[in-house]
Amino acid sequence: MALHLYGVVRTADLLSGEVPAAPGTENGPPLSAVTRDDLAAVVSPLDPDRELTESDAVRHLDVLTGLVARGPVLPLRFGTTAPDEDAVREEVLGARADDLRRGLSALEGVIEVRLDLTSSDDRDLPPLLTGHPELHDLAARARAPGAGMDEQLQVGEATAQLLSELRARRAEEIAEELAPLVEQTRYLAAPSEEVERWAFLVERDRLDELDTAIAGLRARRGHEVDLGYVGPLPAFSFLDRDERPECATAPASRWGW
């Protein structure tokens, strides 16, 4: 039977060779480990005729989150499959065993967390207008008799530019405040212009400090921006291309991390 692959771990991090059941994964297909020497790929059986769904994507992330509690994880893209266990051993674990070991060693003792800063015009425009009276003048000219499209566009462009500068400055201030607690920072693509998304690589031993810092930011700046905080996660955003496990077949869906 075909197999759905989740990620690569060290065999020693699986207690008695068993895969830990993370919350949210109990009702799906059974998890198991395909091992080769000191490396293990976490897998589950897959019906090749069944289309993967969003609930499968959520479970994929839940499994990886459960694994990262035990030690370093090299995550595989959602939708990665193999025809059987032999293919996993040879094409995933065996073909690049040294690269996998180096990747796992690089992630020893660190995890990823993500921070979304979600802004809104309703909160940002009033202080922006107060601090930039020239916007009032532009708006007044745009409303004046005889004003045309050019004046209206000028108001829109000036407002959008100032909003962008405000949000970028606020995101940089927050990232700088958190910088002493993290090893690396990556700016990630966000789903909309209102969202700034960051990934932080954090030492496991400093996660409580980061949690406390985020709580403090929410208390002090929550009236300005919503702070969405997720983790711990496998270090999706900090894997170089040569550290990513190769899959036995191409990813089978549009989902991915």
N, C-alpha and C positions, 0 to 999 in steps of 0.2 A: 504493500500500500504506500502511496505517496505520503510525504511528510512535510509539515509546515515547520519552518525553522524560526527560532526566536533570537538566539544569541549564543555566543561562545564564552565559556567560563573555564576556570580551572577545575579539574576533577576533584581536587582536594576541598573545594568550597562547597561541594554537594555532600551533605551529611549522609553517610552510608550509601552514597550513590543516588540518593533520592532528590527529586526536584521539589523545592518548597512551594506549597500552594499559597499564592498571594490572595488577598481579598479580591473577590470578583472573578476568580478563575475556577472556582470549584465546579461550576455547572457545565464547563466546556469539555472538549475531548481531553483524555488523560495526558499529562505531561510525562516525558521520560528523557533520559540523557543517552546520547550516542557518544561513546568515549573512544579516544585513541591516545594511549599513554597518559600524559598529564592534562590533556585537553578534553573538553566535553561540549557538545552542541545540544542545547535544549530544544526538544521537538514535540510535536503532537501529530497523531494520524490525521490525514486530510483526504476527503473525498474530492478527487480532481474535477468532478462534474458540478460541484457546488460553488456558486459564486460567493466570494468573501464579502462581508457586510461591515457596516460601521461598528456593530457590536463586536465583531472579530478584531477590528483595529483597536478597540478599547481593551479587549482582553490581551492582545499582544503587548500593549504598554503595561498592563497590570502584571503580566508575567515578568517582564523585564524589571519592573520596579521591585517585585519580590526577590528577584535574583540579586539586584544591586545591594540589598540588605546583607548579603553573605560575603560579598567581595566584588572585585572588578568584573565588568561585563563588556564584551564587544557586541553591540546590538546589530542584528541583521534587519534589513528593511522588511516592513510588513509586506507579505505576499511572496517572500522567498521560499522556494520549495525544492525538494529533492525527491527522486523517484524511490529511494530506499535507503536503508542505513549504510550499506556499502558505499553509496555515492557520497553520503555525508562524511564518512571516515576518509575516503580518498580525496574527494574534490574540495571539501571544506576544511577539514582538520589536517589532512596529510599534506596537501599541496603547498601550503604556506604556514607550516607549523611554527617556524622560527619567527615569522612576522606576527603571528597571533600571540606568541609568548611575549614578544617585545611590546605589543600593544597592551596586553594585560598588565605587564609590569609598569608601563607608563601611567596606568590608571589606578595603581595601587594606592589606597588611602584617600582617593578623591572621588567626588560625585558632582553631578551637575544640578543646578537649580535654575529656574527661569522666572523672570520678572516682567510682567506686562504693566505698562503705565498707560491707562486709558483716560484721555482727556475728553472734555465736552465743550462745545461753544457756549452753552448756557453758563458755565462756570468761568470760562476764560475771557469772554468778551467784556463783561462789566469792568474788571480791573484794567483790561487793555485800553478801553475807551477812556477811562479815568486818567491813565498815564500818558495817553497820546491824544491831546485835544485836536491835533491836526486832522484826525479821522472825522471828528464832528464837522470841521470846515469842509472837508471833501464831500461828506454826505449831504451837507446843506447845499453845496453847489450842484450835486447830482439831482436834488429835488427841486431846484429852482426852475421857474418857467423857461422853456427853451433848451434845457439841458438834454443831452442826447445819450446814446449808448456809450460813447467814449468816457463820459464822466462817471457813469455807473460802473463800467469796467475798472476804472481807476480806483474807485472805492473798494471794489471786491478784491482787486490785486493787492492793494495796500494792506487791507485787513488780513488776507491770507498770508502775506509775507510776515506780518507782525505775529500772527498766531504761530506760524512755523518757528520763528525765532524764539518765542516764549517757551514753546514745548521742548525744543531742542536744548535750550538753556536749562530748563527744569530737569530734563532727563540726565544731562551731564552732571548737574549738581548731585542728584541722587546716586548716580553711578560712582562719582568721586567719593561720596560719603561711605559707600560700601566697599570701595577698593581695598582698604587695609585688611578686610576679612576674606578676600578671595584671591585665588592664584592667577586666574586668567578671566578675561571678559570678552564676550563676542556680541556684536550687535547683529540681531537677526531680522529677517524680513517679517513684516507685520501684516495682518489682514486688512488694515485700513490706515488712513492718514492720522486718525485719532489715537493710534496705538504705537507706542515705542516698546520694542521687545528686546530683552537682554538675556543672555545665558552667562552664568557664572560657574567657573570650576572652583570647587570649595573642598578643603580638607574635611574629611568626615568629623574630625575632632573639633572643628570650628562651626559646625552646622548650628548648634544651639546659640552661639554668638550671633550668627547671621539671622536666625529666627527672631532674636531679641531686637536686632537693629531694624528689621523690617517692621516689627510691631511698633517701634518708636517712630518710624517714618509715617506709618499709617496714622498714628495719633497726631503727629505734627502737620502732616501735609495731605491728609485724607480729604480735607475740604477743597483741595486744588485738583487732585487727580486720584483715580482708583488704582490701587496697587494689587495686581493679581500675582500670587506667588505659588509656584509649583515645584515640588521636589521632596525627597531626593530622586534623581533620575540617573540612568546610565549617561555617560558623557557623550551624547549624540553629537553635540556641536563642536567637540574638541578632538575628534578623530581625524587624523590626516588620511588622505586617500590610501596610502600604502599600509595603514593600520586596519582598514575595514576588511572584514572577512568576505571572501568571494563566495557567491552562491552557486549552487549546482545548476540551477536554471535561472533565467531572468525573472525578476519580480513579476508576480502574476496580477498585480492590480495597481491602481493609481495611488494607493496609500503608501506612505513612506515617512521616515524620519531622517 
